[in-house]
Amino acid sequence: MKKSSTDVLYQEESTYKDMLLRKSWSMRIAETITFVLGMMILAQIFPRNDATFKVLAIAIAIAVVGLAPFLYKSIMRPVYKLTKTHLIVSISGKETSYPLSEVEQVYEGRHFYRLGGKKESLMVSRQFLNQLNERLSYYNKGNKRR
């Protein structure tokens, strides 16, 4: 169900900092696999106790962790929208709408939420998370009265 732009209370594109600090599990796994593959290739080229190996290993780690958010943002283009009744997540142009009744915060971390029964990481700023939490509490209070 698509919402019109007039219904949107708050909209945000993920920034580099948000993506670096609030990575999804799939992004973390992809980084780990990329780092391991890079290290395996590096181990085939240089002896493990060589200084060049150590410097390149650190360079690979920095490159993987530092460049992953840039790549993810350019490929996936995550956008989050908050309406009065829905949270809309757009990844790679595919828009998914979650009613606020199906959105709840998971207490393991501030940016983890249960969306439609699945635990997801929202790669957004604290301001967006505050707006979402405020909207969720308002929405839940309204439903308790009925």
Contacts in CASP RR format, 6 or more apart in sequence:
PFRMAT RR
TARGET T0000
AUTHOR 0000-0000-0000
METHOD contacts of the structure
MODEL  1
MKKSSTDVLYQEESTYKDMLLRKSWSMRIAETITFVLGMMILAQIFPRND
ATFKVLAIAIAIAVVGLAPFLYKSIMRPVYKLTKTHLIVSISGKETSYPL
SEVEQVYEGRHFYRLGGKKESLMVSRQFLNQLNERLSYYNKGNKRR
1 86 0 8 1.000
1 97 0 8 1.000
2 95 0 8 1.000
2 97 0 8 1.000
3 81 0 8 1.000
3 83 0 8 1.000
3 86 0 8 1.000
3 88 0 8 1.000
3 97 0 8 1.000
7 83 0 8 1.000
7 84 0 8 1.000
8 81 0 8 1.000
8 82 0 8 1.000
8 83 0 8 1.000
8 88 0 8 1.000
9 82 0 8 1.000
9 83 0 8 1.000
9 84 0 8 1.000
9 131 0 8 1.000
9 135 0 8 1.000
10 81 0 8 1.000
10 82 0 8 1.000
10 128 0 8 1.000
10 131 0 8 1.000
10 132 0 8 1.000
11 79 0 8 1.000
11 80 0 8 1.000
11 81 0 8 1.000
11 82 0 8 1.000
12 79 0 8 1.000
12 80 0 8 1.000
12 124 0 8 1.000
12 125 0 8 1.000
12 127 0 8 1.000
12 128 0 8 1.000
13 77 0 8 1.000
13 78 0 8 1.000
13 79 0 8 1.000
13 80 0 8 1.000
14 73 0 8 1.000
14 78 0 8 1.000
14 79 0 8 1.000
14 80 0 8 1.000
14 123 0 8 1.000
14 124 0 8 1.000
15 125 0 8 1.000
16 69 0 8 1.000
16 70 0 8 1.000
16 73 0 8 1.000
18 123 0 8 1.000
18 124 0 8 1.000
18 125 0 8 1.000
19 27 0 8 1.000
19 68 0 8 1.000
19 69 0 8 1.000
19 72 0 8 1.000
19 73 0 8 1.000
19 78 0 8 1.000
19 123 0 8 1.000
20 65 0 8 1.000
20 66 0 8 1.000
20 69 0 8 1.000
22 111 0 8 1.000
22 121 0 8 1.000
22 122 0 8 1.000
22 123 0 8 1.000
22 124 0 8 1.000
23 31 0 8 1.000
23 68 0 8 1.000
23 69 0 8 1.000
23 121 0 8 1.000
23 123 0 8 1.000
24 120 0 8 1.000
24 121 0 8 1.000
24 123 0 8 1.000
25 121 0 8 1.000
27 68 0 8 1.000
27 72 0 8 1.000
30 68 0 8 1.000
31 64 0 8 1.000
31 65 0 8 1.000
31 68 0 8 1.000
34 64 0 8 1.000
34 68 0 8 1.000
35 60 0 8 1.000
35 61 0 8 1.000
35 64 0 8 1.000
38 60 0 8 1.000
39 57 0 8 1.000
39 60 0 8 1.000
42 53 0 8 1.000
42 56 0 8 1.000
42 57 0 8 1.000
42 60 0 8 1.000
43 53 0 8 1.000
46 52 0 8 1.000
46 53 0 8 1.000
46 56 0 8 1.000
47 53 0 8 1.000
72 78 0 8 1.000
75 92 0 8 1.000
76 91 0 8 1.000
76 92 0 8 1.000
77 90 0 8 1.000
77 91 0 8 1.000
77 92 0 8 1.000
77 93 0 8 1.000
78 89 0 8 1.000
78 90 0 8 1.000
78 91 0 8 1.000
78 123 0 8 1.000
79 89 0 8 1.000
79 90 0 8 1.000
80 87 0 8 1.000
80 88 0 8 1.000
80 89 0 8 1.000
80 90 0 8 1.000
80 122 0 8 1.000
80 124 0 8 1.000
80 128 0 8 1.000
81 87 0 8 1.000
81 88 0 8 1.000
81 90 0 8 1.000
82 88 0 8 1.000
82 128 0 8 1.000
82 131 0 8 1.000
82 132 0 8 1.000
82 135 0 8 1.000
84 135 0 8 1.000
85 99 0 8 1.000
85 100 0 8 1.000
85 139 0 8 1.000
86 97 0 8 1.000
86 98 0 8 1.000
86 99 0 8 1.000
86 100 0 8 1.000
87 97 0 8 1.000
87 98 0 8 1.000
87 100 0 8 1.000
87 103 0 8 1.000
87 115 0 8 1.000
87 132 0 8 1.000
88 95 0 8 1.000
88 96 0 8 1.000
88 97 0 8 1.000
88 98 0 8 1.000
89 95 0 8 1.000
89 96 0 8 1.000
89 98 0 8 1.000
89 115 0 8 1.000
89 120 0 8 1.000
89 122 0 8 1.000
90 96 0 8 1.000
98 115 0 8 1.000
98 116 0 8 1.000
100 135 0 8 1.000
100 136 0 8 1.000
100 139 0 8 1.000
101 139 0 8 1.000
101 143 0 8 1.000
102 114 0 8 1.000
102 115 0 8 1.000
102 116 0 8 1.000
102 117 0 8 1.000
103 113 0 8 1.000
103 114 0 8 1.000
103 115 0 8 1.000
103 116 0 8 1.000
103 132 0 8 1.000
103 136 0 8 1.000
104 113 0 8 1.000
104 114 0 8 1.000
104 136 0 8 1.000
105 112 0 8 1.000
105 113 0 8 1.000
105 114 0 8 1.000
105 133 0 8 1.000
105 136 0 8 1.000
106 112 0 8 1.000
106 113 0 8 1.000
106 114 0 8 1.000
106 119 0 8 1.000
110 126 0 8 1.000
110 129 0 8 1.000
111 121 0 8 1.000
111 122 0 8 1.000
111 123 0 8 1.000
111 124 0 8 1.000
111 129 0 8 1.000
112 119 0 8 1.000
112 120 0 8 1.000
112 121 0 8 1.000
112 122 0 8 1.000
113 119 0 8 1.000
113 120 0 8 1.000
113 122 0 8 1.000
113 132 0 8 1.000
114 120 0 8 1.000
122 128 0 8 1.000
122 129 0 8 1.000
122 132 0 8 1.000
END
